[in-house]
Amino acid sequence: MKTVSTLTCVTLFALGMSLRSSNVQGQTTKQPSSQASPSNVTAAPTSASEAHARGDIAGEWQGTLQAGKSLRIILKITKTDKGWGAKMYSIDQGAQPINVSSVVLDGSTLRYSVELIGGNYEGTLSADGNSILGNWTQGPNPLPLTLVRATKETAWEIPVPPPPPKPMAADANPSFEVATIKPSKPEAQGKGFRVNGRNVATINTSLDDLIEFAYDVHAKQIIGGPEWLDKDKYDVAAVPDKEGSPSYEQWKSMVQKLLADRFKLTFHHDKKELSVYVLTVGKGGLKNVTKSESPAPGFSIPIRPAPGGIAMSVRNGTMTNFAVFGLQGAVLDRPVLDQTGLTDRFDFTLTWAPDESQFGGRIPPPSESTNPPPGLFTAIQEQLGLKLDGVKAPADVMVIDHVEKPSEN
């Protein structure tokens, strides 16, 4: 009986950002391990006419976070019809802006949160409105971070974002020109999939995982196969034989060819009635879901711990990516069918308290929370305006005819 592998972080085409998301290999976000000393940034003196009124926080703020190494942080706050909006930059890690989920000024206390990375900041605005003394929290240990209002003379330069990778031709039918398959480190946790330009990698993935990814199936749709199918873990590093960054469909096609060539996988299709989940849009329509502004063709779905539960952030993903790559591939114990009818790419975050039926029953103990999130099905409806219903339906299954351990590199 095969077990469903625990997946602590699913990442596709993800940005490698230590502060912002999971590390570049798609593993669980690394948290700072020790208390850092306060930032040595001080506010530049201003004349009375330049002093900002208390409560006027619009503008550019900057400070240095000591998180094992010095990270310069820029926070751009704008006034909106509904209050405040902001973008954050970690300029020593790249030029990509990070959307701030919420900004609240309550008296002299400023709070902002970044749901994508589970980060929160709370600080006290100075009397002249030119500095904020506070702490950044992303994990168990708060880190001191003093933000000061930047001027034209003192503002740090935000690096120019690199041009997006050139996409592979849509009609290309690529294979892996070079592919290395190595046993994963025994102590490795979670698993990950990643494309960086033309470099393709999987981390700590079993043959079961690779089949699920390549053919968009759930573990329960894979019938037969040897005992090691879901137990032996591999790291795959590969480069395609065509120029450009592959699309999601091209990546899956290359993995299919790799499975046939290096694992000698053969199978046939059959039909079997299975318990499945169906994802649809609720009567009230979508909630807290925005159309993505990213021009990139890829998507990312990192999963991380959240207060009282788990958070899954979809960035530049379709509902099918969310249903198949996120819920089916990482969380649930049965296949998930996307019947939302939505084809746009979206950004959103879902936070819930998992139960023992999810993540193969191997979930980390939730952190303490005075306001824990609801269960998955309630969270999907309340937070996203979607519905996830269980039904029985005929489903395609893959019957393994033959497979071998991977050939030598």
C-alpha positions as CSV (number, residue, x, y, z in Angstrom):
1,M,0.0,0.0,0.0
2,K,1.6,3.2,-1.1
3,T,1.5,6.3,1.2
4,V,1.1,9.8,0.0
5,S,4.3,11.7,0.3
6,T,4.5,14.7,2.6
7,L,5.2,17.9,0.7
8,T,6.4,20.7,2.8
9,C,6.8,23.1,-0.1
10,V,5.7,23.0,-3.8
11,T,7.5,25.5,-5.9
12,L,7.4,25.9,-9.7
13,F,9.4,28.6,-11.5
14,A,9.9,30.2,-8.0
15,L,12.1,33.1,-7.2
16,G,15.1,32.2,-5.0
17,M,14.5,34.6,-2.1
18,S,15.7,33.7,1.4
19,L,13.7,36.5,3.0
20,R,10.8,36.3,0.6
21,S,10.0,32.7,0.1
22,S,11.4,29.2,0.2
23,N,15.0,28.8,-0.7
24,V,16.1,28.3,-4.3
25,Q,15.6,24.6,-4.1
26,G,12.0,24.7,-3.1
27,Q,12.4,23.6,0.5
28,T,10.8,25.0,3.6
29,T,11.6,28.7,4.3
30,K,14.7,29.0,6.4
31,Q,14.1,31.2,9.4
32,P,16.8,33.3,11.2
33,S,18.2,31.2,14.0
34,S,19.3,33.9,16.4
35,Q,18.4,37.3,17.7
36,A,20.2,40.0,15.7
37,S,21.5,43.3,16.9
38,P,19.4,46.4,16.2
39,S,19.9,48.2,12.8
40,N,22.4,51.0,12.9
41,V,20.4,53.1,10.5
42,T,19.5,56.5,11.8
43,A,17.1,59.1,10.5
44,A,18.7,62.0,8.6
45,P,18.1,65.3,10.3
46,T,15.3,67.4,8.7
47,S,14.3,71.0,9.0
48,A,10.9,71.9,10.6
49,S,9.4,72.5,7.2
50,E,10.5,69.1,6.0
51,A,9.1,67.2,9.0
52,H,6.2,65.0,8.2
53,A,3.0,65.2,10.1
54,R,2.3,62.3,12.4
55,G,0.2,59.8,10.5
56,D,1.5,60.6,7.1
57,I,3.4,57.5,6.3
58,A,3.3,57.7,2.5
59,G,6.7,57.6,0.9
60,E,9.8,55.4,0.8
61,W,11.3,53.9,4.0
62,Q,14.5,52.0,4.3
63,G,16.5,50.0,6.9
64,T,18.9,47.2,7.4
65,L,17.8,43.8,8.7
66,Q,20.5,41.7,10.4
67,A,19.4,38.1,9.5
68,G,22.7,36.2,9.4
69,K,23.9,38.8,6.9
70,S,22.9,42.4,6.3
71,L,19.8,42.8,4.2
72,R,18.8,46.2,3.0
73,I,15.0,46.6,3.1
74,I,13.0,49.2,1.2
75,L,9.3,49.8,2.0
76,K,7.3,51.9,-0.5
77,I,4.0,53.0,1.1
78,T,1.2,54.6,-1.0
79,K,-2.2,56.1,0.0
80,T,-5.2,54.3,-1.4
81,D,-8.9,54.8,-1.3
82,K,-9.1,52.0,1.3
83,G,-6.2,53.2,3.5
84,W,-2.6,52.2,2.7
85,G,-0.8,49.9,0.2
86,A,2.8,49.0,0.0
87,K,5.5,47.0,-1.7
88,M,8.7,45.7,0.0
89,Y,12.1,45.2,-1.6
90,S,15.0,43.2,-0.3
91,I,17.6,44.8,-2.6
92,D,20.5,42.6,-1.6
93,Q,18.6,39.6,-2.8
94,G,17.3,41.0,-6.1
95,A,15.0,43.6,-7.6
96,Q,11.7,41.8,-7.4
97,P,9.0,43.7,-5.4
98,I,7.1,41.8,-2.7
99,N,3.5,42.7,-2.4
100,V,2.5,43.7,1.1
101,S,-0.8,42.2,2.2
102,S,-1.9,44.9,4.6
103,V,-0.6,48.1,6.2
104,V,-2.3,49.5,9.3
105,L,-1.4,52.6,11.3
106,D,-3.0,52.6,14.7
107,G,-2.0,55.8,16.5
108,S,1.7,55.6,16.5
109,T,1.9,51.9,15.9
110,L,2.6,50.7,12.3
111,R,1.9,47.1,11.3
112,Y,2.3,45.5,7.9
113,S,2.2,41.8,6.8
114,V,3.5,39.9,3.9
115,E,1.3,36.8,3.6
116,L,3.5,35.2,0.8
117,I,6.4,34.7,3.2
118,G,4.6,34.7,6.5
119,G,6.3,37.9,7.5
120,N,5.1,40.7,9.8
121,Y,6.4,44.0,11.0
122,E,5.4,46.1,14.0
123,G,7.0,49.4,15.0
124,T,6.4,52.7,16.6
125,L,6.4,55.9,14.5
126,S,8.5,58.7,15.9
127,A,7.0,62.0,16.9
128,D,8.4,63.7,13.8
129,G,7.1,61.0,11.5
130,N,10.5,60.2,10.1
131,S,11.5,56.9,11.7
132,I,9.9,53.7,12.8
133,L,11.5,51.6,15.5
134,G,10.2,48.0,15.5
135,N,10.7,44.3,14.8
136,W,10.4,42.0,11.7
137,T,9.0,38.6,12.5
138,Q,9.3,35.6,10.1
139,G,9.5,32.6,12.4
140,P,9.9,32.3,16.2
141,N,12.6,35.0,16.7
142,P,11.7,38.7,16.0
143,L,14.5,40.7,14.4
144,P,15.0,44.4,15.1
145,L,14.4,46.6,12.1
146,T,14.5,50.4,12.2
147,L,13.0,52.1,9.1
148,V,13.7,55.7,8.3
149,R,12.1,57.9,5.7
150,A,14.3,58.2,2.7
151,T,15.0,61.5,0.8
152,K,16.2,62.0,-2.7
153,E,19.7,62.2,-1.3
154,T,19.6,59.2,1.0
155,A,17.4,56.8,-0.9
156,W,19.0,53.5,-1.8
157,E,18.8,52.5,-5.5
158,I,16.6,49.6,-6.3
159,P,18.3,47.3,-8.8
160,V,16.9,47.1,-12.3
161,P,15.1,43.8,-12.6
162,P,16.8,41.4,-15.1
163,P,14.9,40.8,-18.3
164,P,12.6,37.8,-18.1
165,P,14.1,34.6,-19.5
166,K,13.3,34.0,-23.2
167,P,10.6,31.4,-23.5
168,M,11.1,28.3,-25.4
169,A,9.3,28.2,-28.8
170,A,5.7,27.2,-28.2
171,D,5.9,24.5,-31.0
172,A,9.2,23.0,-29.6
173,N,9.1,19.4,-28.5
174,P,12.2,19.3,-26.2
175,S,14.0,16.5,-24.5
176,F,16.6,16.7,-21.8
177,E,20.0,17.0,-23.4
178,V,21.7,16.4,-20.1
179,A,20.1,14.8,-17.0
180,T,21.7,13.8,-13.8
181,I,19.7,11.6,-11.3
182,K,21.2,11.2,-7.9
183,P,19.9,9.7,-4.6
184,S,18.7,12.5,-2.3
185,K,20.4,13.1,1.0
186,P,18.7,10.9,3.7
187,E,18.1,13.9,5.9
188,A,16.4,15.9,3.2
189,Q,12.9,17.1,4.1
190,G,9.9,17.9,1.8
191,K,10.3,18.0,-2.0
192,G,10.5,20.6,-4.7
193,F,10.3,21.3,-8.5
194,R,12.1,24.2,-10.0
195,V,12.9,25.9,-13.3
196,N,15.5,28.6,-13.5
197,G,15.9,29.7,-17.1
198,R,16.9,26.5,-18.9
199,N,17.9,24.6,-15.8
200,V,15.4,22.2,-14.5
201,A,15.6,20.5,-11.1
202,T,13.6,18.3,-8.7
203,I,14.6,17.9,-5.1
204,N,13.9,14.8,-2.9
205,T,11.4,13.4,-5.3
206,S,10.3,9.7,-5.6
207,L,9.4,8.0,-8.9
208,D,5.8,8.3,-7.7
209,D,6.3,12.1,-7.4
210,L,7.8,12.3,-10.9
211,I,4.9,10.3,-12.4
212,E,2.3,12.4,-10.6
213,F,3.9,15.6,-11.9
214,A,4.5,14.4,-15.5
215,Y,1.0,13.1,-16.0
216,D,-1.1,15.3,-13.7
217,V,-2.3,12.3,-11.7
218,H,-2.8,11.6,-8.0
219,A,-1.0,8.7,-6.2
220,K,-4.3,6.8,-6.1
221,Q,-4.4,6.9,-9.9
222,I,-1.1,4.9,-10.1
223,I,-1.7,1.2,-9.9
224,G,1.0,-1.4,-9.4
225,G,4.7,-0.9,-9.4
226,P,7.5,-2.0,-7.1
227,E,7.7,-1.3,-3.4
228,W,10.4,1.4,-3.9
229,L,8.2,3.5,-6.2
230,D,7.3,6.0,-3.5
231,K,10.2,5.3,-1.1
232,D,13.5,5.9,-3.0
233,K,14.1,9.7,-3.4
234,Y,16.1,11.4,-6.1
235,D,17.5,14.8,-7.0
236,V,17.2,15.5,-10.8
237,A,19.2,18.2,-12.5
238,A,18.7,18.6,-16.3
239,V,19.0,20.9,-19.2
240,P,16.8,20.8,-22.3
241,D,18.1,20.4,-25.9
242,K,16.2,23.4,-27.1
243,E,16.9,27.1,-26.4
244,G,14.7,29.1,-24.0
245,S,12.9,28.5,-20.8
246,P,10.4,25.7,-21.1
247,S,6.7,26.1,-20.4
248,Y,4.9,24.0,-17.8
249,E,3.6,21.6,-20.5
250,Q,7.0,21.3,-22.1
251,W,8.6,20.6,-18.7
252,K,6.1,17.8,-18.1
253,S,6.8,16.4,-21.6
254,M,10.5,16.2,-20.9
255,V,9.9,14.4,-17.6
256,Q,7.7,11.9,-19.4
257,K,10.6,11.2,-21.8
258,L,13.0,11.0,-18.9
259,L,10.8,8.4,-17.1
260,A,10.7,6.2,-20.3
261,D,14.5,6.6,-21.0
262,R,16.1,6.4,-17.6
263,F,13.5,4.5,-15.5
264,K,12.3,2.3,-18.5
265,L,8.7,3.1,-17.5
266,T,5.9,1.5,-19.5
267,F,2.2,1.6,-18.5
268,H,-1.3,1.4,-19.9
269,H,-4.4,3.3,-19.1
270,D,-7.6,2.0,-17.5
271,K,-10.7,3.4,-15.9
272,K,-11.7,3.1,-12.2
273,E,-14.3,4.7,-10.1
274,L,-12.6,6.8,-7.5
275,S,-13.5,9.3,-4.8
276,V,-12.4,12.7,-6.1
277,Y,-12.7,16.3,-5.2
278,V,-14.3,18.9,-7.5
279,L,-13.3,22.5,-7.3
280,T,-15.9,25.1,-8.3
281,V,-16.7,28.7,-7.8
282,G,-19.2,29.4,-5.0
283,K,-22.5,31.3,-5.4
284,G,-21.0,34.6,-4.2
285,G,-18.0,34.5,-6.6
286,L,-14.3,34.8,-5.9
287,K,-13.0,36.5,-2.7
288,N,-9.5,37.8,-2.0
289,V,-8.3,36.5,-5.4
290,T,-6.6,39.0,-7.8
291,K,-5.5,38.7,-11.4
292,S,-1.8,38.3,-11.6
293,E,0.2,41.2,-13.1
294,S,3.3,39.1,-13.7
295,P,4.4,38.8,-17.3
296,A,6.3,35.6,-16.6
297,P,4.8,32.3,-18.0
298,G,5.6,30.3,-14.8
299,F,3.9,30.0,-11.5
300,S,4.8,29.3,-7.9
301,I,2.9,27.6,-5.1
302,P,5.0,27.6,-1.9
303,I,3.6,26.1,1.2
304,R,4.8,27.3,4.6
305,P,3.8,27.1,8.3
306,A,1.4,29.8,9.5
307,P,0.1,30.7,13.0
308,G,-2.1,27.7,14.0
309,G,-1.8,26.0,10.6
310,I,-0.5,26.0,7.1
311,A,-0.5,28.7,4.3
312,M,-0.4,28.0,0.6
313,S,0.4,31.0,-1.7
314,V,-0.5,30.8,-5.3
315,R,1.4,33.3,-7.5
316,N,0.7,33.7,-11.2
317,G,-1.1,30.4,-11.2
318,T,-4.3,29.2,-12.8
319,M,-7.1,27.4,-10.9
320,T,-5.9,24.2,-12.5
321,N,-2.4,24.8,-11.2
322,F,-3.9,25.3,-7.7
323,A,-6.2,22.2,-8.0
324,V,-3.7,19.8,-9.5
325,F,-0.2,21.0,-8.6
326,G,-1.2,22.4,-5.2
327,L,-4.1,20.6,-3.6
328,Q,-3.8,17.3,-5.4
329,G,-0.1,17.1,-5.6
330,A,0.7,18.2,-2.1
331,V,-2.2,18.1,0.3
332,L,-5.2,15.9,-0.4
333,D,-5.7,12.1,-0.3
334,R,-7.5,11.9,-3.6
335,P,-7.6,13.5,-7.1
336,V,-8.9,17.0,-7.6
337,L,-10.8,18.2,-10.7
338,D,-10.9,21.8,-11.6
339,Q,-14.4,22.7,-12.8
340,T,-14.2,26.5,-12.0
341,G,-14.1,27.4,-15.7
342,L,-11.6,30.1,-14.9
343,T,-8.5,30.4,-17.2
344,D,-6.8,33.6,-15.9
345,R,-3.7,33.6,-13.8
346,F,-4.2,34.7,-10.2
347,D,-2.5,35.6,-6.9
348,F,-3.9,34.5,-3.6
349,T,-3.1,32.9,-0.3
350,L,-5.0,30.2,1.6
351,T,-4.5,29.5,5.3
352,W,-6.0,26.6,7.1
353,A,-5.5,24.1,9.9
354,P,-4.7,20.7,8.3
355,D,-6.1,17.4,9.5
356,E,-4.6,13.9,9.5
357,S,-6.0,13.1,6.1
358,Q,-3.8,15.7,4.5
359,F,-0.1,15.7,3.6
360,G,-0.2,11.9,4.0
361,G,-0.9,12.2,7.7
362,R,2.5,13.6,8.3
363,I,2.0,17.3,9.3
364,P,4.1,19.4,11.6
365,P,2.5,20.4,15.0
366,P,0.8,23.8,14.5
367,S,2.3,26.8,16.1
368,E,0.4,28.5,18.9
369,S,-2.3,31.0,17.8
370,T,-5.1,32.8,19.6
371,N,-7.1,32.8,16.4
372,P,-6.4,29.5,14.5
373,P,-7.6,29.2,10.9
374,P,-10.5,27.0,9.9
375,G,-10.2,23.6,8.2
376,L,-9.4,23.4,4.5
377,F,-12.9,23.1,3.1
378,T,-14.2,26.0,5.2
379,A,-11.1,28.1,4.5
380,I,-11.5,27.6,0.7
381,Q,-15.1,28.8,0.8
382,E,-14.6,31.6,3.3
383,Q,-11.3,33.0,2.1
384,L,-11.4,32.3,-1.7
385,G,-15.1,32.0,-2.5
386,L,-14.5,28.5,-3.9
387,K,-16.1,25.2,-3.1
388,L,-14.4,21.8,-2.8
389,D,-16.8,18.9,-2.8
390,G,-16.2,15.2,-2.6
391,V,-17.9,12.9,-5.2
392,K,-17.4,9.5,-6.9
393,A,-16.5,9.6,-10.6
394,P,-14.9,7.4,-13.2
395,A,-11.2,8.4,-13.4
396,D,-8.3,7.5,-15.6
397,V,-5.7,5.4,-13.9
398,M,-2.1,4.4,-14.9
399,V,-1.3,0.7,-14.6
400,I,2.5,0.2,-14.3
401,D,3.6,-2.6,-16.7
402,H,7.4,-2.2,-16.1
403,V,9.8,0.1,-14.4
404,E,13.4,0.0,-13.3
405,K,15.7,2.0,-11.0
406,P,17.3,4.8,-12.9
407,S,20.2,4.1,-15.2
408,E,23.7,5.4,-14.5
409,N,24.4,9.1,-15.2
